Amino acid sequence: MNSSYKKASLLLVSILALNILAACGNNNNASPASSPAAGQSASPSATAPASAQPAALTVDETKAKELQAKFGDKKPEKVVVTSVALAEMLDVLGVMPAGIPTSKTALPAAFEGVTQIGSALKPDAEIIASLKPDVVLGPKSIEDSLNKQLGSANLNLRYLPTDSLEDLKLSLVVLSRVFGQEEKASALIERLTQEEAAAVKQAEGKAAPKVMFLFGSAESFMLMNESTFPGSLAKKLGATNIVSATLKSKETYVPLDMESVVAANPDAILLVAHGDPEAAKKAFEEDVKKNGAWEKLNAFRNNRVEALDYNLFGVASIVKAPSAYKEIANKLFPTN
Protein backbone atom coordinates (compact mmCIF):
# COMPACT_ATOMS: atom_id res chain seq x y z
CA MET A 1 0.00 0.00 0.00
CA ASN A 2 1.57 3.37 -1.05
CA SER A 3 1.86 6.38 1.27
CA SER A 4 -0.92 8.36 -0.41
CA TYR A 5 -3.31 5.46 0.07
CA LYS A 6 -2.33 5.14 3.72
CA LYS A 7 -3.10 8.83 4.24
CA ALA A 8 -6.45 8.42 2.51
CA SER A 9 -7.26 5.42 4.67
CA LEU A 10 -6.39 7.28 7.86
CA LEU A 11 -8.59 10.18 6.81
CA LEU A 12 -11.43 7.83 6.01
CA VAL A 13 -11.15 6.14 9.40
CA SER A 14 -11.66 9.57 11.02
CA ILE A 15 -14.70 10.15 8.84
CA LEU A 16 -16.00 6.72 9.80
CA ALA A 17 -15.68 7.52 13.47
CA LEU A 18 -17.68 10.72 13.04
CA ASN A 19 -20.38 9.29 10.79
CA ILE A 20 -20.78 5.70 11.94
CA LEU A 21 -20.19 6.09 15.65
CA ALA A 22 -22.62 9.01 15.88
CA ALA A 23 -21.78 7.99 14.52
CA CYS A 24 -22.40 3.90 8.99
CA GLY A 25 -30.36 -8.79 15.93
CA ASN A 26 -32.21 -10.51 17.67
CA ASN A 27 -35.86 -10.25 18.51
CA ASN A 28 -39.43 -11.04 19.61
CA ASN A 29 -39.82 -10.25 23.30
CA ALA A 30 -42.03 -7.50 24.66
CA SER A 31 -39.82 -7.09 27.71
CA PRO A 32 -36.16 -6.84 26.64
CA ALA A 33 -35.11 -5.88 30.13
CA SER A 34 -35.72 -9.41 31.36
CA SER A 35 -34.35 -11.27 28.33
CA PRO A 36 -31.66 -13.96 28.63
CA ALA A 37 -28.09 -13.56 27.40
CA ALA A 38 -27.38 -13.19 23.69
CA GLY A 39 -24.40 -13.14 21.37
CA GLN A 40 -24.56 -16.82 20.30
CA SER A 41 -25.41 -16.40 16.62
CA ALA A 42 -24.77 -19.36 14.34
CA SER A 43 -22.06 -19.06 11.71
CA PRO A 44 -23.22 -18.11 8.18
CA SER A 45 -24.76 -21.02 6.31
CA ALA A 46 -25.34 -21.89 2.69
CA THR A 47 -28.96 -20.80 2.92
CA ALA A 48 -30.88 -18.15 4.77
CA PRO A 49 -32.54 -18.92 8.14
CA ALA A 50 -35.09 -21.72 7.70
CA SER A 51 -37.73 -20.33 10.07
CA ALA A 52 -39.92 -17.33 9.35
CA GLN A 53 -39.96 -16.61 13.07
CA PRO A 54 -36.84 -14.71 14.20
CA ALA A 55 -35.17 -15.59 17.48
CA ALA A 56 -36.48 -13.90 20.60
CA LEU A 57 -35.02 -10.50 21.38
CA THR A 58 -32.15 -10.97 23.75
CA VAL A 59 -29.47 -8.87 25.35
CA ASP A 60 -26.38 -9.99 27.16
CA GLU A 61 -27.76 -9.62 30.67
CA THR A 62 -24.30 -9.66 32.25
CA LYS A 63 -23.21 -6.75 30.05
CA ALA A 64 -26.49 -4.93 30.64
CA LYS A 65 -26.12 -5.13 34.41
CA GLU A 66 -22.47 -4.04 34.24
CA LEU A 67 -23.34 -1.00 32.13
CA GLN A 68 -26.33 -0.07 34.26
CA ALA A 69 -24.30 -0.35 37.47
CA LYS A 70 -21.96 2.37 36.24
CA PHE A 71 -24.83 4.86 36.43
CA GLY A 72 -25.50 4.17 40.09
CA ASP A 73 -28.94 4.06 41.71
CA LYS A 74 -29.91 7.71 41.21
CA LYS A 75 -31.63 8.66 37.94
CA PRO A 76 -29.67 11.44 36.17
CA GLU A 77 -31.62 14.68 35.91
CA LYS A 78 -29.36 16.57 33.51
CA VAL A 79 -27.78 14.66 30.61
CA VAL A 80 -25.36 15.64 27.85
CA VAL A 81 -25.04 13.29 24.87
CA THR A 82 -22.15 13.28 22.40
CA SER A 83 -23.47 11.07 19.57
CA VAL A 84 -26.49 10.98 17.28
CA ALA A 85 -27.19 7.29 18.00
CA LEU A 86 -27.47 7.93 21.74
CA ALA A 87 -29.41 11.17 21.23
CA GLU A 88 -32.03 9.22 19.27
CA MET A 89 -32.36 6.79 22.16
CA LEU A 90 -32.99 9.61 24.62
CA ASP A 91 -35.71 10.92 22.31
CA VAL A 92 -37.33 7.46 22.19
CA LEU A 93 -37.31 7.38 25.99
CA GLY A 94 -38.73 10.89 26.34
CA VAL A 95 -35.57 12.25 27.96
CA MET A 96 -34.68 15.85 27.10
CA PRO A 97 -30.88 16.34 27.12
CA ALA A 98 -29.13 19.50 28.23
CA GLY A 99 -26.59 19.20 25.42
CA ILE A 100 -26.43 17.44 22.04
CA PRO A 101 -23.70 16.94 19.42
CA THR A 102 -23.21 19.21 16.46
CA SER A 103 -23.92 17.01 13.45
CA LYS A 104 -24.82 17.13 9.77
CA THR A 105 -27.05 14.14 10.47
CA ALA A 106 -30.53 15.22 11.50
CA LEU A 107 -31.16 15.06 15.24
CA PRO A 108 -34.62 14.51 16.77
CA ALA A 109 -36.93 17.46 16.09
CA ALA A 110 -37.78 17.63 19.79
CA PHE A 111 -34.18 18.67 20.50
CA GLU A 112 -34.29 21.83 18.39
CA GLY A 113 -32.84 24.66 20.43
CA VAL A 114 -30.87 22.39 22.79
CA THR A 115 -27.29 23.56 23.35
CA GLN A 116 -24.83 22.05 20.88
CA ILE A 117 -21.56 20.85 22.42
CA GLY A 118 -19.42 20.22 19.32
CA SER A 119 -18.91 17.18 17.13
CA ALA A 120 -18.72 13.59 18.31
CA LEU A 121 -14.97 13.58 17.71
CA LYS A 122 -14.26 17.02 19.13
CA PRO A 123 -16.76 18.00 21.81
CA ASP A 124 -16.15 21.26 23.64
CA ALA A 125 -15.25 20.51 27.26
CA GLU A 126 -15.96 24.08 28.41
CA ILE A 127 -19.46 24.12 26.96
CA ILE A 128 -20.24 20.73 28.47
CA ALA A 129 -18.90 21.71 31.88
CA SER A 130 -20.95 24.93 31.82
CA LEU A 131 -24.12 22.84 31.51
CA LYS A 132 -23.27 21.06 34.79
CA PRO A 133 -24.57 17.66 33.66
CA ASP A 134 -25.13 14.73 36.01
CA VAL A 135 -23.83 12.43 33.27
CA VAL A 136 -22.24 12.70 29.83
CA LEU A 137 -23.07 9.86 27.42
CA GLY A 138 -20.63 8.82 24.71
CA PRO A 139 -20.09 5.92 22.29
CA LYS A 140 -17.83 3.18 23.60
CA SER A 141 -15.90 3.04 20.33
CA ILE A 142 -14.24 6.41 20.93
CA GLU A 143 -13.93 6.20 24.70
CA ASP A 144 -10.17 6.78 24.69
CA SER A 145 -10.48 9.88 22.51
CA LEU A 146 -13.26 11.41 24.60
CA ASN A 147 -11.42 10.67 27.84
CA LYS A 148 -8.42 12.62 26.56
CA GLN A 149 -10.57 15.58 25.55
CA LEU A 150 -12.99 15.65 28.47
CA GLY A 151 -11.15 13.89 31.27
CA SER A 152 -9.71 17.06 32.80
CA ALA A 153 -13.15 18.70 33.05
CA ASN A 154 -14.18 16.49 35.99
CA LEU A 155 -17.27 15.16 34.19
CA ASN A 156 -19.24 12.00 34.92
CA LEU A 157 -18.54 10.16 31.66
CA ARG A 158 -20.44 6.99 30.77
CA TYR A 159 -19.92 5.00 27.58
CA LEU A 160 -22.31 2.73 25.71
CA PRO A 161 -21.77 0.53 22.61
CA THR A 162 -23.39 1.77 19.40
CA ASP A 163 -21.72 0.03 16.44
CA SER A 164 -23.96 -2.93 15.56
CA LEU A 165 -27.71 -3.44 15.91
CA GLU A 166 -27.03 -5.71 18.88
CA ASP A 167 -25.03 -2.89 20.49
CA LEU A 168 -27.88 -0.45 19.92
CA LYS A 169 -30.44 -2.79 21.47
CA LEU A 170 -28.24 -3.37 24.50
CA SER A 171 -27.70 0.34 25.04
CA LEU A 172 -31.39 1.16 24.62
CA VAL A 173 -32.29 -1.47 27.20
CA VAL A 174 -29.71 -0.09 29.64
CA LEU A 175 -30.85 3.51 29.21
CA SER A 176 -34.51 2.52 29.54
CA ARG A 177 -33.69 1.04 32.93
CA VAL A 178 -31.58 3.99 34.02
CA PHE A 179 -34.40 6.43 33.22
CA GLY A 180 -37.30 4.16 34.15
CA GLN A 181 -38.74 4.06 30.62
CA GLU A 182 -38.79 0.36 29.78
CA GLU A 183 -42.24 0.55 28.16
CA LYS A 184 -41.13 3.17 25.64
CA ALA A 185 -38.10 1.11 24.71
CA SER A 186 -40.28 -1.97 24.30
CA ALA A 187 -42.61 -0.12 21.90
CA LEU A 188 -39.72 0.63 19.52
CA ILE A 189 -38.29 -2.87 19.88
CA GLU A 190 -41.70 -4.38 19.08
CA ARG A 191 -41.79 -2.43 15.82
CA LEU A 192 -38.24 -3.52 15.05
CA THR A 193 -39.19 -7.11 15.87
CA GLN A 194 -42.00 -7.04 13.32
CA GLU A 195 -39.76 -5.67 10.56
CA GLU A 196 -37.03 -8.15 11.40
CA ALA A 197 -39.55 -10.99 11.19
CA ALA A 198 -40.63 -9.79 7.74
CA ALA A 199 -37.01 -9.56 6.58
CA VAL A 200 -36.21 -13.04 7.90
CA LYS A 201 -39.30 -14.42 6.15
CA GLN A 202 -38.21 -12.78 2.88
CA ALA A 203 -34.81 -14.49 3.19
CA GLU A 204 -36.30 -17.85 4.18
CA GLY A 205 -35.16 -20.76 2.04
CA LYS A 206 -33.12 -18.61 -0.36
CA ALA A 207 -29.42 -19.02 -1.02
CA ALA A 208 -27.49 -16.77 1.35
CA PRO A 209 -25.14 -14.53 -0.64
CA LYS A 210 -21.57 -13.59 0.12
CA VAL A 211 -21.68 -9.83 0.58
CA MET A 212 -19.05 -7.10 0.59
CA PHE A 213 -19.87 -3.82 2.32
CA LEU A 214 -17.94 -0.74 1.25
CA PHE A 215 -17.85 2.58 3.08
CA GLY A 216 -16.30 5.68 1.60
CA SER A 217 -16.41 8.29 -1.11
CA ALA A 218 -15.19 8.65 -4.67
CA GLU A 219 -11.69 9.16 -3.24
CA SER A 220 -11.28 6.14 -0.99
CA PHE A 221 -13.06 3.04 0.32
CA MET A 222 -12.90 0.70 3.30
CA LEU A 223 -14.45 -2.72 3.78
CA MET A 224 -16.92 -3.19 6.65
CA ASN A 225 -17.28 -6.36 8.71
CA GLU A 226 -20.35 -7.95 10.32
CA SER A 227 -19.98 -5.89 13.51
CA THR A 228 -21.02 -2.70 11.72
CA PHE A 229 -24.64 -1.56 11.53
CA PRO A 230 -25.38 -2.81 7.98
CA GLY A 231 -23.15 -5.84 8.50
CA SER A 232 -25.07 -6.91 11.61
CA LEU A 233 -28.40 -6.72 9.78
CA ALA A 234 -27.09 -8.81 6.88
CA LYS A 235 -25.67 -11.37 9.30
CA LYS A 236 -29.07 -11.74 10.96
CA LEU A 237 -30.55 -12.62 7.57
CA GLY A 238 -27.90 -15.30 6.99
CA ALA A 239 -25.60 -13.50 4.53
CA THR A 240 -21.86 -14.16 4.69
CA ASN A 241 -19.64 -11.10 5.12
CA ILE A 242 -16.38 -11.64 3.23
CA VAL A 243 -14.34 -9.56 5.71
CA SER A 244 -15.18 -11.87 8.59
CA ALA A 245 -15.71 -15.20 6.83
CA THR A 246 -13.27 -15.13 3.92
CA LEU A 247 -10.60 -12.55 4.69
CA LYS A 248 -10.62 -13.70 8.34
CA SER A 249 -10.20 -10.15 9.65
CA LYS A 250 -11.53 -9.09 13.04
CA GLU A 251 -11.07 -5.40 12.27
CA THR A 252 -14.31 -3.45 11.93
CA TYR A 253 -12.97 -1.51 8.94
CA VAL A 254 -10.17 -2.73 6.69
CA PRO A 255 -8.49 -1.16 3.64
CA LEU A 256 -9.85 -2.19 0.27
CA ASP A 257 -7.51 -4.84 -1.18
CA MET A 258 -8.45 -5.83 -4.71
CA GLU A 259 -6.63 -9.16 -4.80
CA SER A 260 -8.28 -10.39 -1.61
CA VAL A 261 -11.73 -9.34 -2.78
CA VAL A 262 -11.24 -11.06 -6.14
CA ALA A 263 -10.34 -14.24 -4.28
CA ALA A 264 -13.42 -13.87 -2.03
CA ASN A 265 -15.67 -13.29 -5.08
CA PRO A 266 -18.70 -11.66 -3.36
CA ASP A 267 -22.16 -12.24 -4.79
CA ALA A 268 -23.26 -8.71 -3.87
CA ILE A 269 -21.40 -5.47 -3.22
CA LEU A 270 -23.26 -2.84 -1.19
CA LEU A 271 -21.87 0.69 -0.88
CA VAL A 272 -22.48 3.17 1.94
CA ALA A 273 -21.23 6.43 0.44
CA HIS A 274 -20.96 9.78 2.15
CA GLY A 275 -21.29 12.56 -0.38
CA ASP A 276 -22.63 11.66 -3.84
CA PRO A 277 -23.43 7.91 -3.85
CA GLU A 278 -23.63 7.73 -7.65
CA ALA A 279 -20.23 9.40 -8.02
CA ALA A 280 -18.77 7.00 -5.47
CA LYS A 281 -20.30 4.00 -7.24
CA LYS A 282 -19.00 5.20 -10.60
CA ALA A 283 -15.49 5.72 -9.19
CA PHE A 284 -15.53 2.24 -7.70
CA GLU A 285 -16.69 0.66 -10.95
CA GLU A 286 -13.99 2.49 -12.89
CA ASP A 287 -11.37 1.11 -10.53
CA VAL A 288 -12.79 -2.36 -11.07
CA LYS A 289 -12.56 -2.05 -14.84
CA LYS A 290 -8.83 -1.34 -14.53
CA ASN A 291 -8.41 -4.85 -13.20
CA GLY A 292 -9.70 -7.40 -15.70
CA ALA A 293 -10.08 -10.11 -13.06
CA TRP A 294 -12.67 -8.04 -11.25
CA GLU A 295 -15.07 -8.33 -14.17
CA LYS A 296 -15.31 -12.03 -13.32
CA LEU A 297 -16.81 -11.26 -9.91
CA ASN A 298 -20.31 -12.64 -9.36
CA ALA A 299 -21.49 -9.24 -8.11
CA PHE A 300 -20.63 -7.59 -11.44
CA ARG A 301 -21.76 -10.43 -13.66
CA ASN A 302 -25.17 -10.41 -11.94
CA ASN A 303 -25.43 -6.61 -11.70
CA ARG A 304 -25.50 -6.62 -7.89
CA VAL A 305 -23.29 -3.63 -7.14
CA GLU A 306 -25.59 -1.11 -5.44
CA ALA A 307 -25.53 1.92 -3.17
CA LEU A 308 -27.44 1.78 0.11
CA ASP A 309 -29.47 4.75 1.32
CA TYR A 310 -27.04 6.88 3.33
CA ASN A 311 -29.94 8.30 5.34
CA LEU A 312 -30.54 4.78 6.66
CA PHE A 313 -27.01 3.44 6.88
CA GLY A 314 -24.74 6.48 7.27
CA VAL A 315 -25.06 6.27 11.07
CA ALA A 316 -25.89 3.36 13.34
CA SER A 317 -29.50 4.07 14.29
CA ILE A 318 -31.97 1.91 16.19
CA VAL A 319 -34.75 4.32 15.17
CA LYS A 320 -34.05 3.70 11.48
CA ALA A 321 -33.33 -0.01 11.90
CA PRO A 322 -36.84 -1.15 10.84
CA SER A 323 -36.49 0.64 7.49
CA ALA A 324 -32.87 -0.47 7.18
CA TYR A 325 -33.98 -4.10 7.53
CA LYS A 326 -36.37 -3.62 4.60
CA GLU A 327 -33.63 -2.26 2.35
CA ILE A 328 -31.07 -4.93 3.28
CA ALA A 329 -33.62 -7.70 2.65
CA ASN A 330 -34.58 -6.23 -0.73
CA LYS A 331 -30.94 -5.90 -1.80
CA LEU A 332 -29.77 -9.34 -0.67
CA PHE A 333 -32.97 -11.37 -1.05
CA PRO A 334 -35.02 -9.68 -3.80
CA THR A 335 -38.55 -10.97 -4.27
CA ASN A 336 -38.35 -10.99 -8.06
Disulfide bonds with the S-S distance in Angstrom:
none
